[in-house]
Structures are given as C-alpha cells and as structure tokens.
C-alpha cells in the first residue's frame, strides 16, 4: 500500500538499497570494536553480512511471493543457529 510510507516508497528502491548496504557495513564494522569474544564471532557476523548483502542485491520491486517471507526472514534464524551450534 502506498500509504505505508516505507523507505523504498519515499526514497526510491536504489537509494533504500544504498542505505541498506551502508547499514550492513556499519554492522560489520562494529565487530572490530567489540571486546572479549568478538574475534570468535567475526566469521559468523561476516556470514550474516554476506546474507544480508545478498538479500539486498536480489531484492527488486516485483519479487516472488515468498522471497521476503522465507529468505529474508530466515536470516535471523540462521544467525541464531550459527551462534548456538558453534
């Protein structure tokens, strides 16, 4: 719905993707400032950053029905499993 006023609706898809890429870089960059077990977690955070970049890259205006519901929403689940299993 146009009345939602999401970032892609207000700024455009390309600009919203640029903001998303920037936020992924900030997310991964903050790993370098963590203390303690930050080095152990870095590979997992890098994998999650790659998944987020892939989700942004393949997102388009008219995407398949289950793209967001399955792929994008599963990223936090994958992140939890990486931390829990390893």
N, C-alpha and C positions, 0 to 999 in steps of 0.2 A: 504494500500500500504506500502511496506517495505521502500520506500523512504521517508516516513513521519518522521521517526526517533522519535517516541513517547517514553515516559519513559518505558512502558512495552516492547517495542521492543528493547530498548537499555539495560535496566537493568534486564528485566525479569518480569513476572507478580507478582511473590511473593514479590520481592523487591519493586516494584511500589506500591503494597498494603501496605507494611510496611511504606513507605514514606507517603502514604495517611492517615494511622492511626495516624502517628506522627503529621501530619498537623491538623487533627481533634482535637487531644489533645491540640495542641498549640492554635487553635481557641477557644476551650472551656476554656483553662487556662487563656487566655487574658481577659475573663469576670471578673475575680477576681481583675483585675487592673483598671477596669472602675470606674469612679466616677459618682455621681449623681444617675441616674435611673438604674444603672447596676443590682441591685438586682431584680428589677421588670422584667427585660428582661431575667434573667438567666433561668427560666423554658422554655422559647421559644428557647433560644440558645441550651439548653440541648436536646430538642426535635429535633432540626435540626441536632445536633451532632449525635444523635441516628440514624436518617435517613441516614446521610452520612456514618456512620459505616455500616449500613445495605446494602447500595448501594455498598460499597467496598467489603463486605463479600460475597454477592451473585454474584458479577461480576466474569465472567470466560472468557476464551479465545473464546469459541464459544457460545455466548449467543443469546437469542431470538432477533429477528429483532427490536422490539420496546422497548427493555429494556432501552437503553440509551436515546432514543428519547422521551420516555414517563416518566419513573420512575426517572431517574437521572436528567433530565432537569426540572422536576416539583418541585424539592426541593427548588429552589429559589422562586417559586410561593407560595409554602406552607409557607415559611419563611415570605414573604411579607404579606400573609393573616393572619398569626398569629399576627404580629405586628399591622396590620391595624384593625383587628376585636377586639383585646383585648387590 
